[in-house]
Amino acid sequence: MGLPLQGFYDVDFNKIIKGLPEKFIDNLNQLGGVSEFIKCEMHNPFAIINPETVKLVCQEMLLENNVDVLLHTIAADVQKTDDRITGVFIENKSGRQLVEGKVFIDCSGDGDIACRSGVPFVMGRESDHNTQASTLMFRLDNVNIQKLTEMVLENPNEYDLPEILPRIQFTYNKLHILVGLKNRIRKAQEDGINNIPWDRVCYITCLDNNAVYINMVHVDGKDATTGDGLTEIEMKSRSQISLIHKVLKTYIPGFEHSIFTQSAAWTGIRETRHILGDYILSIEDIEEGKIQATSIVVGGYPIDIHYASQKEQYEKLDFKKIKAYGIPYGCFLPRNIKNLLVAGRCISGTHQAMASARVMGTCMGMGQAVGVAAALAIAKNCEPRELEVELIRQGIRELGGYI
């Protein structure tokens, strides 16, 4: 979608995601599809990627490891006996089929299989079930990035940045993330431009020269777990692009001659269901930097909440730096179902906690961890919940993972 890879490093610039995700980075690097990890005080180190190279590398890694791949396929329903899943119904051009198995892993992002299996969950924020805003990324070419960075450095009052985002990074880094310029958005609003979806400019530079990905579309208050809701999110997202582009061309130096060239294939969904598991990752766990003996993944990305309502997002932006923390195995074990594991942004965690754990690097670590757990459960002919966590941790270390 054009987002950078984040979550691989903690606030102290220690690499906390290793193993198969690291191999993925190495393969990208061999094809020139990723930058070095770039130091950033706001986001922790991040890497710029070429989305097209990512698609190829993912495909090649799957094929090299003899994974049976089905594209254009959805998991539609489950077959269950008591508290065990016996199969998952999938649908594609071939019609409906049943895939049987011993252990199942739900990486749908929304906890679809867990939900269809009867696993309890919380939707979004605990107090009102609102979810973080959704964003459709889009790309602009023919952007004069040098002109913009010079103006930001020379006129800090007019082209304001958060204190946590030092201007010095623009002096030395052609590749960067910019978040800020709220004064310019306010100027556009004062000039009568209404319905600007976010109160700041946010872009990520590309590996290509003079091109950026824009992270400013915001759609609130929609349920991305329904067909109607997801359709509404997508259509509303696309309708915001022309207004955002107009504001950038008119009020942000360097964008005057920019050209809209591409939008992502689908809208990025930050939050839907949080399944209830044996352990619920909390904001206290993260703020205290707890790394428990049962942890199988380490997170460290800041708490990054894109508020559900425009009123909240205009008043404040939660972006809190934190120390590294562990995600216990119980977060991946849904209640009520014995042979199901869950990984990704729908694991067992609170709204605030998952605002840190939802990012790509951390989710890659989750996938690696539950993959190890599933393989061990099959090898030992036991349920995932019956495994000794230290065996999972050892299996992750054998893959080069960080624990």
N, C-alpha and C positions, 0 to 999 in steps of 0.2 A: 504493500500500500504506500510505500515511501517513507515509513517511519524508520528511525534508526534502531539498531539493536541496543537495548538497555537492560540492566539487571545483572550483567556479568561481573560487575565490580561493586564493592561496598564503598562507604563514604571515605575510608582511608586508602582507597585505590588498591585494595587487595582483590585478586580474582577469586570469586566465590562460586562461579559456575564453570565446571570443567567436564572432561570426559567426552561423551558423544557430541554435546553442543560445541565443544572446542574443536572436534574433528570437522563439524559443519563449517566453522569459521575458517579452518585451514583449507578446506576444499573450495570455499568461496574465494579465498585469497589466491589460490593457484590460478583461478580464472579472472583475476582482477575485479572481482565483484564485491569487494569490501575494503574499507579504509582501515588504517590502524585505529585502535581505540584512542579516542581523543579526550583529554582531561577536561572536565567541565564541573565547576563548583556547584552548579544548580542541579544537574541531572546525574552526577557521578559519570565516570567515563562511558562513552557511547561510540558506536561504530556506524558509519554511513554505509548503506548497502545498495546494490543494484537489484531491484526486485525481480528483473527478468533472469538474472544469474541465479538468484535464490531458487526460483522455480526449477531450473535445470539441476542444480546441486541436490535439492531435496529428492527429485525423481531418481537421480543416479544413485544416491545413497540407499534408497529403498530397494532398487533393483539389485545393487551389489550385495545386499543382505537377504536376497530371495524372499522379499515381502510380496505377498499377493495383493495387488493394488486394484481397487475399483474406483474409478473417477465417476463423477456425475451420479453419485449414489447417496441416499440418505438412510439413516437408521430410523425406521418408521414406528416400530413397536417392539415389545419383548414377549417372549414365551417364558412363563415362570411356573415353577412348582414349589409351593410354600414360600420359603425365604431364599430360594436359589433361582437364578436365571438359567434356563436351559438353552435358549437361543435368542437371537435378535433378528427381527424381520427387517430386511432392507428393500429398498425400491429403486429401480433404475429403468433404463430402456428395455431390459429383459423382463420387466414385471416385478412381482413380489417374490422374494426368496427368503429362506430361513437359514441363517448361519448359526450353527451350533458350536458350543465351546465349553471349556471347563472354567475359565476365568475371563471376565470381560472388563474392559477399561473404557470409561466414558471420558473422552477428550473433546466433547462437542462444544465446550465453552459455556453452554447453557444448562448442563446437567440433564440433557434430554432423556437418556437411558435411565438414569437414576430416578427422574421424575416419573417416567412411565412404569417403573418398577415399584412405585409406591414409597420411595425414600422421601422423608419429610425435608422441607427446605424453607428458606426465607427469601423472599424476593426483595432485592435491593437493600435500602436502608431500613433498619429495624423499626424505627419510629413511625414511618409512613409508607414504606415499601417503594418509594421513589428510587429510581436508578440513576447512575451517572449518565451524563449526556453522551450521545453517540456522534461520531464524526466521520464524514466522508473525506478522505484525503484527495487532493488534486494537485496537479503539476503545472507550473508556469515556466516557460522558457523565455529567453531573451531578457533576462533580468540582469541589470547592472549592479552586481553585488558589491563591487568595489565602491561605487558611488554611495550606496546605502551605508556601508560600514564607515566610510569617511565622514558622512554627515552625522552618524551616531556618535562618533568619537569627538567631533568638533562642536556639536551642539547638544550636550547631554541634557539640558533643561527641556528642549523641545522634543528630542528623540530619547525619551526616558526609558531606562531599563531597570528591572528589579535589582536591589543591592546584591542579591545572591548571584547575579549573572555579571561578573566583572567585564568591563569594556575591553580589558587587555586581551581577552580571548579573540576578539576580532582583529587585533593587530597582528597576531601570529598564526591564526588558524583560518585558512580559506574555507575549510569545512567546519561548520558550526551550526548550532541551534540558536535561533533568536526568539525570545519571548519578551514582549513588552510593547513599548511605543503607545502606551495608553493615552498619552496626550493627543496623539494624532487621531485616534479613534474618537476621543471626545470632541475634537475639532470637527470631524465629519458629522457627528451628532448635532453639534451646535449649528452646523450649516444646513440642517434639516434632513439629513440622511437617517432614516429610521430603520429599525429592525435589523441592525447589525448583530449577528448572532453571538459574537464574543467581544469582550471589551478590550482586547489586546491583539497585537499581531503575533503570529507564531508560524515560523517556517523552519524547514530543515534543508540545508544545502544538499545538492546531489553530487555524485561522482563526476557527472558531466559539468562542464563549465557553464555558468550563467543560467542555471536552472535550479528551481527550488520546489519542494513539496510544501503545500500550505495545510496547516492544521488549525483551521478556524471555523469550520462548519460545526454547529452545535444544535442537536435536536433533543429536546427535553420531553419527559413525561410520556414516553411511548413504551409499550411492552414488546420487546424484541423476541419474545418466546411465542408469539402468535403470528399467523400468516398476515393478517390485516395490519398488525402493529409494525412488523418488519417492512412491509410494503410502504406504509406511510412514512416510516423513517427514511427509507431509500429515496422516495420521491421528494420529500421535504428537504432532504440533504442536497439533492441535485439542484433544487430551486434556489438554494442559498449561494451557489457558487458565483453567479453573475454579479450579485451585489457585492460580495467580498472582493471580487476581482476589480470592480469599479472603484471601491474605496482604496485598494492598494495602488491602483494606477493614478488616482487623483491626489492622494495624501502621503504616499510613502516614496521617497526618492529612490530611483533605480528601477521602479516598477512601471514607469511611464509608457514604455514600449513593450511590456511583457505580453506574452501570448499564452492563452489557455490551451494546453495540448493534450491533457489526459486527466481522467478521474479514475479512482480505484474501481475495481470490479464490483465491490460491494462496500457498504458502510461498516466502519469499525465499531463494534459494540463493546463498551467498557464493562457493562455489568448487567446481569439478569439474576438468575437464581444462585443462592449460596446453599448447597446441600448441608444437612446436619449430619455430622460424622461423630466418631468416637471422641474427637477433640475439636474444639472450635478455636481457631487462631484468633487472638484478641489484639486490640490496639495496645493493651498493657504488655503483652508478650513482645510486641515490636518495640515499643518505647523503652522497655527495660533491656532489650537486646538478649532475651533469653535464648539459649541454645541448649535444649533439653537432650537427655540421653537417647530419647526416641526420635530425634530429628533426623530426617532423611534428605532434606534440602535446606540450603542456606539462602536467605533473601537479604537484601540490603538497599533496595531502591527506595527513594523518598516516598512519603505518603503523598499521593498525587490525586486529589479529588476534583473532578470536573462536576460542579454542582448541578443537580437535576433541574432546578428552576433558574430562570434568568435573573431574578431578583437576588438570589444567593450568589450566583457567579459574578454578578457585577459588584457585590459588596465585598467579597473576599475570594481568594483562591487558596485552598489548603495545599501547601507544598512544604512538607516538613522533613528535614534531614534526619536520618536515624542511623544507628549502628547496625551491624550485621545481626541477624536473628535466625533461629532455626524453625523449621516447619515440621511438627511432629507427624509421625506415621498415621496417627488417628485422624488427621485432617483429610486423609485420602480414603478412609474406610467409611462408606455410607451406612447409616443405621438401617436395620431391618433386612438387608440383603447380604448374604454371606460371601458370594463369589464375585463381587463387583468392586472395582477400584475407580476412583475419579481423579483426574488431574486437570490443571488449568485454572482459569479464573472463577470456576464454580465450586472449588473445594470448600471444605468446612471452615469458614472464617467470617468475621464480621465485615460489615460495609467498610469501615475505616481500615481494618487490617488488610483487606483485599485491594485497597487503593494502592498499596505497595506491592503486594505479591502477584498482581495481575499481569505484570509486564513480561515481555517475550523471553528474556534470559532466564528468569525465575521459572516460567512455565516450561521451558526446555529442561531445566533441572528436575521439575516434577515428572515430566514424561519419562526421563531416564530412570528415576527412582521407582515409579510404579511398574515400569517394564521389568525391572529387576525383581520386584516383589511378585509379579504375576508369574515369571519364569520359575522362581523358587517354589511358589505354591504348587505349580504343576509338577515340578521335579520331585517334590516331597509328598505329593498327593494329599495336600491339606488345603484348608481354606486360607486366604490371605491374612485373615485376622489371627490365625493360629501361629503365624511365623514369629520367630525371634527377631526383633528389630535389628539386633547386631548382625545377623546374617545378611539382611538387606543392606546395611551400611557397608559391610565387607564387599558385597557384590558391586556396589557403586564404586568403591575404591578400586576394585579390579578393573573397572572400565576407565579409570583415571579421574573419576568424579571427586568432588571436594565435599568432605564432611567435617 
